[in-house]
Amino acid sequence: MTAYWINTFTEIRDPRRLERYAALAGPAMVAAGGRFLARGNPTYAFEEASLLRTTLIEFPSVEAARTAYESAAYQEALAVLGDGATREIRIVPAV
């Protein structure tokens, strides 16, 4: 069943590290079977939600999304990001 990776930034402390992270993370997600559906700053946010960068990636399954997170390529991207940002990442199965 299709799953969605929802990544919401709650704080960006180092935009340059974020840029380097994105350059590595994007290809890692695509290589793991992900397809970017949306990314950027939200146009609207309600109920105390963050207006910072949000990414929505479609995967063929929850397991594929989890495997993408644990992949060596994505872990390399995370190491580059380090403490440059704080995020919330959720993997949600489609209905």
One Martini backbone bead per residue (centre of mass of N, CA, C, O) as a GRO file, in nm:
protein
   95
    1MET     BB    1   0.097   0.035   0.021
    2THR     BB    2   0.086   0.346   0.013
    3ALA     BB    3   0.314   0.613   0.115
    4TYR     BB    4   0.390   0.897   0.335
    5TRP     BB    5   0.630   1.150   0.352
    6ILE     BB    6   0.648   1.381   0.627
    7ASN     BB    7   0.825   1.697   0.623
    8THR     BB    8   0.878   1.921   0.903
    9PHE     BB    9   0.989   2.225   0.976
   10THR     BB   10   1.064   2.405   1.293
   11GLU     BB   11   1.382   2.462   1.238
   12ILE     BB   12   1.632   2.695   1.104
   13ARG     BB   13   1.989   2.740   1.158
   14ASP     BB   14   2.125   2.628   0.863
   15PRO     BB   15   2.090   2.686   0.534
   16ARG     BB   16   2.347   2.548   0.417
   17ARG     BB   17   2.298   2.267   0.533
   18LEU     BB   18   2.022   2.230   0.405
   19GLU     BB   19   2.118   2.243   0.113
   20ARG     BB   20   2.309   1.996   0.131
   21TYR     BB   21   2.099   1.796   0.220
   22ALA     BB   22   1.903   1.819  -0.026
   23ALA     BB   23   2.114   1.723  -0.239
   24LEU     BB   24   2.113   1.428  -0.103
   25ALA     BB   25   1.817   1.346  -0.028
   26GLY     BB   26   1.669   1.343  -0.294
   27PRO     BB   27   1.823   1.108  -0.438
   28ALA     BB   28   1.769   0.902  -0.210
   29MET     BB   29   1.461   0.893  -0.243
   30VAL     BB   30   1.449   0.812  -0.541
   31ALA     BB   31   1.626   0.551  -0.515
   32ALA     BB   32   1.392   0.436  -0.301
   33GLY     BB   33   1.103   0.521  -0.463
   34GLY     BB   34   1.054   0.815  -0.457
   35ARG     BB   35   0.797   1.086  -0.486
   36PHE     BB   36   0.761   1.408  -0.541
   37LEU     BB   37   0.477   1.626  -0.454
   38ALA     BB   38   0.601   1.827  -0.226
   39ARG     BB   39   0.781   2.153  -0.185
   40GLY     BB   40   0.810   2.390   0.077
   41ASN     BB   41   0.635   2.656   0.162
   42PRO     BB   42   0.361   2.724   0.305
   43THR     BB   43   0.079   2.913   0.248
   44TYR     BB   44  -0.060   2.764   0.493
   45ALA     BB   45  -0.124   2.770   0.858
   46PHE     BB   46  -0.269   2.583   1.122
   47GLU     BB   47  -0.265   2.544   1.450
   48GLU     BB   48   0.052   2.612   1.501
   49ALA     BB   49   0.194   2.576   1.245
   50SER     BB   50   0.443   2.552   1.028
   51LEU     BB   51   0.605   2.773   0.768
   52LEU     BB   52   0.803   2.576   0.693
   53ARG     BB   53   0.941   2.346   0.537
   54THR     BB   54   0.778   2.102   0.320
   55THR     BB   55   0.751   1.741   0.263
   56LEU     BB   56   0.619   1.523  -0.002
   57ILE     BB   57   0.644   1.161  -0.020
   58GLU     BB   58   0.612   0.892  -0.232
   59PHE     BB   59   0.552   0.546  -0.163
   60PRO     BB   60   0.487   0.207  -0.208
   61SER     BB   61   0.559   0.193   0.112
   62VAL     BB   62   0.638   0.187   0.435
   63GLU     BB   63   0.896   0.021   0.403
   64ALA     BB   64   1.029   0.201   0.187
   65ALA     BB   65   1.046   0.452   0.366
   66ARG     BB   66   1.211   0.331   0.596
   67THR     BB   67   1.449   0.241   0.420
   68ALA     BB   68   1.523   0.523   0.327
   69TYR     BB   69   1.599   0.634   0.605
   70GLU     BB   70   1.821   0.390   0.655
   71SER     BB   71   1.997   0.466   0.443
   72ALA     BB   72   2.308   0.561   0.358
   73ALA     BB   73   2.235   0.812   0.192
   74TYR     BB   74   2.053   0.948   0.409
   75GLN     BB   75   2.253   0.945   0.645
   76GLU     BB   76   2.444   1.140   0.506
   77ALA     BB   77   2.249   1.377   0.498
   78LEU     BB   78   2.208   1.395   0.807
   79ALA     BB   79   2.503   1.459   0.875
   80VAL     BB   80   2.505   1.731   0.727
   81LEU     BB   81   2.276   1.865   0.890
   82GLY     BB   82   2.244   1.795   1.176
   83ASP     BB   83   2.184   2.100   1.368
   84GLY     BB   84   2.047   2.285   1.127
   85ALA     BB   85   1.773   2.130   1.215
   86THR     BB   86   1.421   2.093   1.283
   87ARG     BB   87   1.203   1.799   1.277
   88GLU     BB   88   0.918   1.632   1.127
   89ILE     BB   89   0.861   1.279   1.079
   90ARG     BB   90   0.629   1.104   0.864
   91ILE     BB   91   0.465   0.786   0.820
   92VAL     BB   92   0.186   0.736   0.593
   93PRO     BB   93  -0.073   0.562   0.511
   94ALA     BB   94  -0.285   0.502   0.282
   95VAL     BB   95  -0.648   0.488   0.199
   0.00000   0.00000   0.00000
